Amino acid sequence: MLGKLLDQLQAVGRSGTAAIEAIGRGTLLLKNSLFWGGPGSAGFYDLLKQIYSVGVRSLIIIVVAGFFVGMVLGLQGYNILIDFGSEAALGTMVSLTLLRELGPVVTALLFAGRAGSALTAEIGLMKATEQLSAMEMMGVDPFKRVITPRLWAGIISMPILALLFSTVGIWGGAFVAVDMLGIDDGAYWGNMQASVEFYEDVVKGIIKSVAFGVVVTWIAVYQGYDSVPTSEGIGKATTQTVVISSLAVLGLDFVLTAVMLGGV
Amino acid sequence: MSVSQPYVSVRGMSFSRGDRLIYNNMDVDFPRGKVTAIMGPSGTGKTTLLRLIGGQLLPDSGTIMVDGHNVPTLPRKELFDLRRKKMGMLFQTGALFTDLNVFDNVAFPLRVHTDLPESMIRDLVLMKLEAVGLRGARNLSPAELSGGMARRVALARSIAMDPEIIMYDEPFTGLDPISMGMIVKLIRGLNEALGLTSLLVSHDVEESCAIADYLCLLSDGRVIGFGTPEELINEGNDEVRQFLRGEPDGPVPFHYPADDYRSDILAGVN
């Protein structure tokens, strides 16, 4: 009985130390790969290539998702606001919801599933097929060559994707509200223009999505680099990327919102 | 540095993985300009030794001198310089970059490390590919190559920067006889043509004896025999001869350590 209890206690302790070790390794990876330059460092072309593969190739899912989310917001918002006779504020509601919250957060979640998992699997497979080792033995630092451009591609792509998501979402809202439900065109856009502030709403949303870009891409490259180089290990790492980065995004979103609103 | 000095010199090196001691205070020298085959039963850490020499793993203690540089204590930048200028490694699977075609794989180290114009890189790559007989395959992607071809491309890539030492990790594993013959010919030929020092990890006795100047036999974290193939086959101790002749029983027992057979069987009866 006592022995079993001790075993369980030890297991808790082990998972605790394992988590702390993982954070340590992740921080080291970030330190080694955040800055450019070093043996065989990647160039500007590599960055463009990675922006293409993580950013440009995420465009379709972001744009389609943004349009639907915007349409749903328009529909739901209309049905709530009509009860108060304030459906003219629909444009404000849709745009603020998207710019402040849903744009950055949903983009980050979709990005984690679409690009984060792909990054993890790619780096994990490079490790499993000894490509990273081969690079090291050629005198090329895999951190600088492989990780750095991917990390920066994620950090650069995320805010752009989030802005696109919000933009398309606002169009989607307008499509439902103006074209289908018959809200006045001028009310939708005019109220939006009057109430959305560049710094308070747009810039703060961008700051959020940059933070999410760092977190999601960091988790993705770390999970790939640290994966057990077997098919099972890479599968697990890919799942971990999506789970951990989704939770991290949602948790960080609360913290950032609290700090930005200053209300907590 | 004189020609007679060993290219790689390991002194008092210990390395453990978890609780398992893989090397215990090992001393070994690999002579300059020769092909040395590192052999031994599976799991003795032959590949680990290559990774230690390449600086990808750090020993617990001891020195590993590669051409006068102590690899474990080199700062990161100098270690990368040493690898770039002097070392080449051929991995078991070839480890080609899957997003690049054959030509770009061989050109990769040249493009990363040099400022040569593209026309010169092209000439160099074609020369390296010609050396391994795959100039015609330059536009293929790694997925289109057979195992033997992938390994030859990887070999061309590892000689792209004209290293002084090449380490081959299990170069014969899983190849058909023709591909195996090609790799054997290439390892020997490159060693002579380029004046390389070659280290070869393998457990194919026949191929290794055919191309190696020296054999280095490892078992249980120590060197149990070092010498020319003839010396070891004729004069090695019992364990060395058992390995080289592939005998199932000898100093390395056929049976995994166990209790007395008779009492073990009878224990189930009661």
Interface residues (C-beta under 8 A of the other chain):
Chain A: G38 P39 G40 L125 T129 E130 Q131 S133 A134 E136 M137 M138 G139 V140 D141 R145
Chain B: G54 Q56 K77 F80 D81 L82 R83 R84 K85 M87 G88 M89 F91 Q92 T93 A95 L96 F97 T98 F108 P109 V112 H113 A154 R157 S158 M161
